[in-house]
Each structure stands twice: as C-alpha cells, then as structure tokens.
C-alpha cells in the first residue's frame, strides 16, 4: 500500500544531501493506521538515509511515526494534540534504514497525514 497521493519533486545539484543519490517525496494519506509505504526498498546492497522530514496532520489522534517495512521504529511516534505541524526535523546525522528495506508511515489512528521527505539512496558499506 502506498500514499493516497504522492509526488517526487526534482532535487537540484548542491542540495544538502551528501553521498548517494538524493531524492524527495511528498504525499498525503487519509488512513495510515495500517503502515503505508513512503519509499520502496532500494534493492539488494542499497540503503536509504533520511536527511529531512516534515509531517503534518489535521487529526489530534494520529500520532505518526516512521518505521521500516518490518515495523522497526525509526522516528517517533509524535503525539499530536492539535492540528498542524507534527514534526519538522533536519538531521545533522541521517537516519539509516536497514539495507534493502522500505520506509513506512504508521499512525495510531486514521486521519489525514502529510509528509515531505528528503532522503538518499546509496550502496551499503561492506
């Protein structure tokens, strides 16, 4: 299952990502109470590095989190009490997703959630 709506804006040279292939994805989801794939697994021997994440919600019970495809928690959950920005974080040291694993958005309850993610794909170190 993927985000209800998504887009992949072009990343320009000189972006903040260093090492690997930079990419951006943005999208919305009406019900992430079941994990929703944000970024597909990058393939054997490759890994994802998360550089920046922005998550918003109009649902006070969403409590979104990022996890890998095996439901291992990577970031969150973020307890939402009001509508609006839930988290806006640039990582000085990126979050690494286990080699060849997808990145998912998961929430505690149904509700509209949007995500903007800047990440890179690179060969996993040997």
C-alpha positions in Angstrom: 0.0 0.0 0.0 1.3 3.4 -0.9 0.4 7.0 0.0 -3.0 8.2 -1.3 -1.3 11.0 -3.3 2.4 11.5 -3.8 4.9 13.3 -6.0 8.7 13.3 -6.4 9.9 16.9 -6.9 13.2 17.2 -8.7 16.3 17.6 -6.4 18.8 20.1 -7.8 22.6 20.0 -7.6 24.0 21.5 -4.4 21.2 20.1 -2.2 22.1 19.3 1.4 22.4 15.5 0.8 26.0 14.3 0.6 26.8 10.9 -0.7 24.3 8.7 -2.5 21.5 9.7 -4.9 19.3 12.4 -3.4 15.5 12.3 -3.8 12.4 13.9 -2.4 8.9 12.6 -1.9 5.8 14.3 -0.7 2.3 12.9 -0.2 -0.8 12.6 1.9 -2.6 9.6 3.5 -6.1 9.5 4.9 -5.6 6.3 6.9 -2.1 5.2 8.0 -3.4 3.2 10.9 -2.0 0.3 8.8 1.6 1.1 7.7 1.8 2.9 4.4 4.9 2.7 2.2 6.6 6.1 1.6 9.8 4.9 -0.2 10.2 1.4 -1.7 13.1 -0.8 -0.7 16.1 0.4 -2.7 17.4 -3.1 -3.8 19.9 -5.6 -2.6 23.0 -4.0 -1.2 21.5 -0.5 -1.0 20.2 1.6 1.9 18.1 4.7 2.5 19.3 7.7 4.5 16.7 10.1 5.8 18.0 13.7 5.8 14.9 15.8 6.5 11.3 15.1 7.4 8.2 17.2 7.7 4.9 15.6 9.0 1.6 17.4 9.4 -1.8 16.2 10.4 -5.3 17.5 11.0 -6.1 14.7 13.4 -5.3 15.0 17.1 -5.1 11.2 17.5 -2.8 10.4 14.5 0.5 10.1 16.5 2.6 9.4 13.3 5.9 7.6 13.2 8.4 6.3 10.6 9.3 2.7 10.6 10.9 0.2 8.2 8.9 -2.5 6.4 9.3 -4.9 9.3 7.7 -2.4 11.7 11.0 -1.5 13.4 10.6 2.1 14.8 12.9 4.6 13.2 11.5 8.0 14.3 8.5 8.9 16.5 5.8 8.3 17.5 4.9 12.0 17.7 1.9 12.7 20.0 -0.5 15.1 18.4 -2.8 17.2 20.5 -3.7 19.9 17.9 -3.9 20.1 14.2 -0.9 21.3 12.2 2.9 20.6 12.0 3.7 17.5 14.0 7.4 17.3 13.3 9.8 19.4 11.2 13.3 17.9 11.5 16.6 18.2 9.6 19.0 15.6 10.7 22.7 16.5 11.1 23.3 12.8 11.1 20.8 11.0 8.8 18.6 8.2 10.0 19.7 5.0 8.2 17.0 2.4 7.2 18.3 -1.2 7.3 19.7 -2.3 3.9 17.1 -3.1 1.3 14.1 -2.2 3.5 11.2 0.1 2.6 10.3 3.2 4.6 6.8 3.3 6.0 4.5 5.8 7.7 2.4 4.4 10.5 -0.2 6.2 12.7 -2.1 5.2 15.9 -5.5 6.1 14.3 -7.0 7.0 10.9 -6.7 10.7 10.0 -5.2 12.9 7.4 -1.4 13.0 7.5 1.0 14.6 5.0 4.7 14.0 4.7 7.7 15.7 3.0 10.8 13.6 3.0 14.3 14.3 1.7 16.5 11.2 1.5 19.2 9.5 -0.4 19.9 6.0 -1.7 23.4 4.7 -1.5 25.4 1.4 -1.6 25.5 0.0 1.8 29.1 -0.1 3.2 30.6 -3.5 3.1 
